[in-house]
Each structure stands twice: as structure tokens, then as C-alpha cells.
Amino acid sequence: MFTLHPQLQADTTLIKKLEVSQVLLARDSRYPWVILVPEVENAVELHLLETDTYRTVSDEIRFVADRLYQHFQPQKINIGALGNMVPQLHIHIVARWQTDEAWPGPIWGVGEAKPYPDQEIMAKTEDFRNILK
């Protein structure tokens, strides 16, 4: 049975579910940032997914990245599946600009996260649902 890792649960809000993956909004307002989590029990590595599941997740990554790129028109879309801190397989998709505080490096470990205010999180989640239609 699939269960979302507690750290992902604490740091994100569900936007929607795709065929295989949950799409989660990272609660750091500094970046348009979503996280895909394949609903595959005990999955820790992308390349270890069954072939058909891997293909579907790859299509989901492409779909979400394309939608973020079209909507936000960033200079770069970063896609990464690190898993060093949270072992459950999850894929970060982040829109980036040369003007963001972490550019050109990775977003992790730079500055302090700026959570969405409570009164904005539902509206921001709905915005992302519309972007991902």
C-alpha cells in the first residue's frame, strides 16, 4: 500500500493525481516548484521502476515540465530526483530564472524557504491545477 513520506506530507500540498503520480506543490514561494511522487510502494529509484511505469512517469515529468515552461516562461526548468534526505522516489520540477537567489546553483541550501501564507495556499494550489489541465 502506498503512503506518502511524512516529510513530503509536511512540505507539500496535493495539486492533483496523474495516472501514476501525485503532483504536489512545494510550499516554498520563491520558485514555481512541484514534486511528482509515483504512487509505487517502496519506490526509491526512477530507473528501478517497472518498464511501463517508468515510461508513464517519464511522460508525466514531461507533461508537468512542459506546462510549467509554457506558463511561467522560465530560462530553465530543473528536474531532479535526489532522494538523499527523503528516500521515497520523488521528482522535483522547478522553474528557474537568472534572477532567482540560487542561480546558477541548485535551489537547496540557499536562503530560507518562504512558505506560502495560509490564506494563499488554496488559491496557489488551484492556480497550479489550472496550469496542469
Backbone torsions as a table, in degrees:
resi	resn	phi	psi	omega
1	MET	NA	132.6	-178.7
2	PHE	-78.2	134.2	174.2
3	THR	-136.2	132.4	178.4
4	LEU	-70.9	135.0	179.5
5	HIS	-56.8	139.3	-177.5
6	PRO	-56.3	-35.4	179.7
7	GLN	-68.0	-40.4	176.6
8	LEU	-66.2	-39.2	177.4
9	GLN	-59.5	-41.4	-176.9
10	ALA	-74.3	-29.8	-171.4
11	ASP	-101.2	0.9	-173.2
12	THR	-138.7	170.2	173.0
13	THR	-131.6	136.5	179.7
14	LEU	-66.4	127.3	173.4
15	ILE	-92.0	-54.5	-179.8
16	LYS	-168.9	170.9	174.6
17	LYS	-111.4	138.8	173.6
18	LEU	-102.4	-167.6	-177.1
19	GLU	-58.4	-44.5	-178.7
20	VAL	-114.0	-35.5	-168.2
21	SER	-108.1	151.0	164.0
22	GLN	-84.0	142.3	173.1
23	VAL	-109.5	120.4	-174.8
24	LEU	-115.8	141.6	173.8
25	LEU	-87.0	120.7	173.1
26	ALA	-70.4	133.8	-173.6
27	ARG	-84.5	33.6	175.4
28	ASP	-112.3	108.2	-172.3
29	SER	-73.8	-2.5	-179.6
30	ARG	-70.4	-22.1	-175.7
31	TYR	-138.9	145.2	165.0
32	PRO	-70.1	108.7	-166.2
33	TRP	-141.9	119.9	174.6
34	VAL	-123.4	159.3	-179.5
35	ILE	-129.4	125.6	174.1
36	LEU	-94.6	132.7	176.8
37	VAL	-126.1	106.3	176.4
38	PRO	-61.0	131.1	179.8
39	GLU	-82.1	67.3	-179.7
40	VAL	-123.6	118.3	-177.7
41	GLU	-57.9	132.0	176.2
42	ASN	63.9	18.1	178.7
43	ALA	-74.3	130.8	178.1
44	VAL	-127.7	-18.8	-177.9
45	GLU	-134.4	134.6	-179.7
46	LEU	-60.8	-45.4	-175.7
47	HIS	-69.6	-11.1	179.3
48	LEU	-94.5	-1.2	176.2
49	LEU	-66.7	153.5	173.3
50	GLU	-58.7	150.0	-172.4
51	THR	-52.9	-49.5	-178.6
52	ASP	-65.0	-39.0	178.0
53	THR	-65.9	-42.7	178.0
54	TYR	-57.7	-45.7	179.8
55	ARG	-62.3	-42.7	179.8
56	THR	-65.0	-45.2	178.8
57	VAL	-62.7	-40.7	177.1
58	SER	-60.5	-41.8	176.3
59	ASP	-63.5	-38.2	178.7
60	GLU	-66.4	-40.5	177.0
61	ILE	-60.5	-47.4	-179.7
62	ARG	-61.5	-44.8	-179.8
63	PHE	-58.1	-50.8	-177.5
64	VAL	-66.0	-45.5	179.5
65	ALA	-60.3	-43.1	178.5
66	ASP	-61.1	-44.1	-179.5
67	ARG	-64.5	-42.8	177.7
68	LEU	-64.0	-41.3	-179.5
69	TYR	-63.5	-45.3	179.7
70	GLN	-64.4	-42.5	-175.0
71	HIS	-74.6	-49.3	-173.0
72	PHE	-91.8	-19.9	-178.2
73	GLN	50.5	53.6	180.0
74	PRO	-75.7	171.0	174.5
75	GLN	-78.4	-23.7	-176.5
76	LYS	-155.9	143.6	169.1
77	ILE	-108.8	121.1	175.5
78	ASN	-95.1	132.6	177.9
79	ILE	-127.3	125.9	-178.9
80	GLY	-153.2	144.3	175.4
81	ALA	-125.6	90.8	-173.8
82	LEU	-87.8	-64.1	177.2
83	GLY	75.2	12.7	179.8
84	ASN	-73.3	-34.0	-178.9
85	MET	-97.5	-38.7	179.5
86	VAL	-120.2	109.6	-173.5
87	PRO	-69.3	-23.6	-179.8
88	GLN	-61.8	134.5	-179.9
89	LEU	-57.2	123.5	175.8
90	HIS	-152.2	144.5	-174.9
91	ILE	-119.6	120.3	177.9
92	HIS	-84.6	135.6	174.0
93	ILE	-129.8	115.0	-170.0
94	VAL	-130.6	128.0	173.4
95	ALA	-80.9	134.6	-175.0
96	ARG	-131.2	151.3	176.1
97	TRP	-134.2	155.6	177.0
98	GLN	-62.9	-19.1	-179.6
99	THR	-88.9	-5.3	-179.4
100	ASP	-75.7	156.7	-170.6
101	GLU	-64.9	-19.9	-178.0
102	ALA	-98.0	-11.6	-175.5
103	TRP	-58.6	137.7	3.2
104	PRO	-94.6	5.7	-177.3
105	GLY	-80.7	-179.0	176.8
106	PRO	-69.1	160.3	-176.9
107	ILE	-76.8	-21.7	-175.5
108	TRP	-73.4	136.3	175.9
109	GLY	79.7	10.2	179.1
110	VAL	-114.5	119.6	177.8
111	GLY	65.9	-173.0	179.5
112	GLU	-104.8	138.7	174.3
113	ALA	-59.2	142.7	176.9
114	LYS	-116.0	93.9	-178.1
115	PRO	-61.1	147.2	171.9
116	TYR	-63.2	137.9	173.6
117	PRO	-59.1	146.3	-178.1
118	ASP	-50.5	-40.4	-176.4
119	GLN	-72.1	-12.9	-179.0
120	GLU	-101.6	-18.6	-170.9
121	ILE	-61.9	-39.5	180.0
122	MET	-67.6	-42.2	178.7
123	ALA	-64.8	-42.0	179.3
124	LYS	-64.9	-39.5	177.1
125	THR	-62.0	-43.1	178.2
126	GLU	-65.0	-38.6	176.0
127	ASP	-57.4	-45.9	-179.2
128	PHE	-68.7	-34.3	174.7
129	ARG	-59.4	-42.8	179.6
130	ASN	-66.6	-39.5	177.7
131	ILE	-61.9	-34.8	-173.8
132	LEU	-96.5	20.8	177.2
133	LYS	-72.2	NA	NA
